[in-house]
Amino acid sequence: MARKIKWGVIGAGGIASRRTIPEWLAAGIDIAALDSVMDIDPAAARRVAGRFGIAHWCANESELLARDLDAVYIATPLNMHCAQAIQAAAAGKHILCEKPIAATIEEVNRMEEACRAAGVKFMLGFSMRNNIYHQKARELVQGGAIGRLVMARAQLTCWYPPIEGAWRQDGAISGGGALIDMGAHCIDLIEWICGSKIIEVCGFQDQLVQHYRTPIEDASTAVVRLENGAHGIIDNYFNLPDAAAQNALELHGTRGSIIGRGTIGQDPGGRLFSIVQPEETGYQADQIRNVPARRVEFNLEGKSLYARQIEIFSNCILEDREPPIGFADGRHSVAVIDAIYRAVRERRTIEVETPIS
């Protein structure tokens, strides 16, 4: 019988109970076993354990980390990631950590040093790379299907009204609003699909609709430049109705476009199509765009983004190989987000500087 990686969950009451645990168990991953769940709210930990038939639950990290575990999944608020990752590394546990990785680059460096000293692996949870349509878009763009990339857009929105006790609405815990929460995924997707890093940013942010208890943004629109010269738009809003959400992915090049609708989000599906002009044509002064184009609609079968994370990281541990998303990705993500917030505050364009650990 193949060895199973024994897992514990730190922070069982949020995304872990909504998505990761149920989708993981439903997927029947035969190399990953869930041993214990922990949450600082004992009632939440007990409730999650009972709901999913998990043998052990607890309300503090020390008790969970004392168990015979191979890996932990950290699914707590941003401001707890650094301390919990360091504690998990010291206990010899491999770490899968939800995004955003940490509040500062200095925290990322401390996490990396702890993992290096303990000889444990670390993977950052940019789950949306696991959407099969995003993987197809990456294959097409990097294979030259739409020619030279000119512009990329990634949008993620939701309706997120004021909620009592919601940590994402407290800037001291969340580090910001729509950009850091949802835009982190969009930034990563644009860079990963296009194979090029963001090097320059500017943008606008406001609290237009939702009246949160702290001044975090419910509207964020960033304009960026990639290293390959292409432009990008990253737009994130906590004030658009879910029924109208497009969660758009757009990739435009000199030979055509790849368009996604509903692919950016927590579900594995969506819609993706390409429009490619096979041959170059001259200038159309009358702007009657009747040039023949080839349109392809992709119909692909997706798998749970969150279960796939567990499977990928478990295999990395079993096969002793480096995870696909690590500290360098996390450090750059923090640098881009910090640069956008600074650009908004200072009302100017900012170059992204990503320190090397």
FENDA-V15443 format. One record per residue. N is the residue number from 1. SS is DSSP state (H for helix, E for strand, L for the rest). PHI is phi in whole degrees, -180 to 180 (* if undefined). BURIAL is + if it has 24 or more other ideal C-beta (glycine too) atoms within 12 Angstrom, else -. Layout:
N;SS;PHI;BURIAL
N;SS;PHI;BURIAL
//
This chain:
1;L;*;-
2;L;-65;-
3;L;-66;-
4;L;-106;-
5;E;-80;+
6;E;-91;+
7;E;-114;+
8;E;-127;+
9;E;-116;+
10;E;-105;+
11;L;97;+
12;L;-88;+
13;L;-89;+
14;L;-109;+
15;H;-60;+
16;H;-62;+
17;H;-81;+
18;H;-76;-
19;H;-127;+
20;H;-63;+
21;H;-65;+
22;H;-62;-
23;H;-74;+
24;H;-62;+
25;H;-67;+
26;H;-67;-
27;H;-75;+
28;L;62;-
29;L;-72;+
30;L;-80;-
31;L;-108;+
32;E;-136;+
33;E;-122;+
34;E;-92;+
35;E;-96;+
36;E;-155;+
37;E;-128;+
38;E;-131;+
39;L;-150;+
40;L;-66;+
41;L;-93;-
42;H;-57;-
43;H;-64;-
44;H;-67;+
45;H;-61;+
46;H;-64;-
47;H;-64;-
48;H;-65;+
49;H;-62;+
50;H;-68;-
51;H;-63;-
52;H;-108;+
53;L;67;-
54;L;-91;+
55;L;-66;-
56;E;-131;+
57;E;-140;+
58;E;-157;+
59;L;-121;+
60;L;-148;-
61;H;-64;+
62;H;-60;-
63;H;-66;-
64;H;-65;+
65;H;-72;+
66;L;-77;-
67;L;-79;+
68;L;-81;-
69;L;-115;+
70;L;-92;+
71;E;-147;+
72;E;-128;+
73;E;-111;+
74;E;-95;+
75;L;-129;+
76;L;-100;+
77;L;-60;+
78;H;-50;+
79;H;-72;+
80;H;-106;+
81;H;-60;+
82;H;-61;+
83;H;-62;+
84;H;-71;+
85;H;-66;+
86;H;-63;+
87;H;-65;+
88;H;-66;+
89;H;-62;+
90;H;-61;+
91;L;-86;+
92;L;80;-
93;L;-100;+
94;E;-70;+
95;E;-130;+
96;E;-108;+
97;E;-119;+
98;E;-64;+
99;L;-85;+
100;L;-64;+
101;L;-64;+
102;L;-167;+
103;L;-79;+
104;L;-141;+
105;H;-65;+
106;H;-61;-
107;H;-65;+
108;H;-58;+
109;H;-64;+
110;H;-65;+
111;H;-62;+
112;H;-64;+
113;H;-62;-
114;H;-64;+
115;H;-68;+
116;H;-64;-
117;H;-65;-
118;H;-88;-
119;L;69;-
120;L;-112;+
121;L;-88;+
122;E;-138;+
123;E;-134;+
124;E;-93;+
125;E;-87;+
126;L;-84;+
127;H;-63;+
128;H;-73;+
129;H;-65;+
130;H;-84;+
131;L;-67;+
132;H;-62;+
133;H;-73;+
134;H;-68;+
135;H;-65;+
136;H;-67;+
137;H;-61;+
138;H;-62;+
139;H;-59;-
140;H;-69;+
141;H;-63;+
142;H;-74;-
143;L;-88;-
144;L;85;-
145;L;-62;+
146;L;-112;+
147;L;73;+
148;L;-75;-
149;E;-68;+
150;E;-111;+
151;E;-154;+
152;E;-134;+
153;E;-135;+
154;E;-134;+
155;E;-126;+
156;E;-142;+
157;E;-136;+
158;L;-164;+
159;E;-97;-
160;L;-133;+
161;L;-74;-
162;L;-57;-
163;L;-132;-
164;L;-59;-
165;L;81;-
166;L;-73;-
167;H;-68;+
168;H;-66;+
169;H;-96;+
170;L;-112;+
171;H;-58;+
172;H;-67;-
173;H;-97;+
174;H;-83;+
175;L;82;+
176;L;157;+
177;L;-115;+
178;H;-60;+
179;H;-66;+
180;H;-70;+
181;H;-77;+
182;H;-103;+
183;H;-66;+
184;H;-57;+
185;H;-65;+
186;H;-64;+
187;H;-59;+
188;H;-63;+
189;H;-63;+
190;H;-59;+
191;H;-66;+
192;H;-70;+
193;H;-66;+
194;H;-85;+
195;L;68;-
196;L;-151;+
197;L;-87;+
198;E;-77;+
199;E;-121;+
200;E;-153;+
201;E;-142;+
202;E;-154;+
203;E;175;+
204;E;-133;+
205;E;-145;+
206;E;-153;-
207;L;-104;+
208;L;-88;-
209;L;-124;-
210;L;-83;+
211;L;-103;-
212;L;-78;+
213;L;-76;-
214;L;-128;-
215;L;-82;-
216;L;-87;+
217;L;-81;+
218;L;-102;+
219;E;-139;+
220;E;-140;+
221;E;-128;+
222;E;-116;+
223;E;-112;+
224;E;-131;+
225;E;-120;+
226;E;-90;+
227;L;-60;-
228;L;-82;+
229;L;97;-
230;L;-68;+
231;E;-94;+
232;E;-148;+
233;E;-126;+
234;E;-123;+
235;E;-122;+
236;E;-138;+
237;E;-140;+
238;L;-98;+
239;E;-132;+
240;L;-112;+
241;L;-63;-
242;H;-59;-
243;H;-65;-
244;H;-100;-
245;L;-64;+
246;L;-98;+
247;L;43;+
248;L;-84;+
249;E;-119;+
250;E;-134;+
251;E;-133;+
252;E;-119;+
253;E;-137;+
254;L;-72;-
255;L;-115;+
256;E;160;+
257;E;-138;+
258;E;-121;+
259;E;-123;+
260;E;-118;+
261;E;-133;+
262;L;75;+
263;L;-85;+
264;L;-88;+
265;L;165;+
266;L;-87;+
267;L;-84;+
268;L;-84;+
269;L;-102;+
270;L;115;+
271;E;-138;+
272;E;-140;+
273;E;-144;+
274;E;-123;+
275;E;-127;+
276;E;-124;+
277;L;-93;+
278;L;-61;-
279;L;-126;-
280;L;-72;-
281;L;-122;-
282;L;-79;-
283;L;-66;-
284;L;-100;-
285;L;-63;-
286;L;-82;-
287;L;57;-
288;L;-89;-
289;L;-91;-
290;L;-109;-
291;L;-69;-
292;L;-59;-
293;L;-136;-
294;E;-101;-
295;E;-110;-
296;E;-127;-
297;E;-100;-
298;E;-97;+
299;L;-122;-
300;L;-122;-
301;L;-96;-
302;L;-95;+
303;L;-123;+
304;L;-52;+
305;H;-65;+
306;H;-82;+
307;H;-63;+
308;H;-64;+
309;H;-59;+
310;H;-61;+
311;H;-65;+
312;H;-61;+
313;H;-70;+
314;H;-61;+
315;H;-66;+
316;H;-61;+
317;H;-68;+
318;H;-63;-
319;L;-96;-
320;L;51;-
321;L;-128;-
322;L;-72;-
323;L;-64;+
324;L;-74;+
325;L;-129;+
326;L;-130;+
327;H;-65;+
328;H;-62;+
329;H;-64;+
330;H;-65;+
331;H;-63;+
332;H;-66;+
333;H;-59;+
334;H;-61;+
335;H;-63;+
336;H;-67;+
337;H;-63;+
338;H;-61;+
339;H;-66;+
340;H;-66;+
341;H;-60;+
342;H;-68;+
343;H;-61;+
344;H;-66;+
345;H;-62;-
346;H;-92;-
347;L;54;-
348;L;-156;-
349;L;-83;-
350;E;-124;+
351;E;-81;-
352;L;-86;+
353;L;-120;-
354;L;-107;+
355;L;-64;-
356;L;-96;-
357;L;-64;-
//
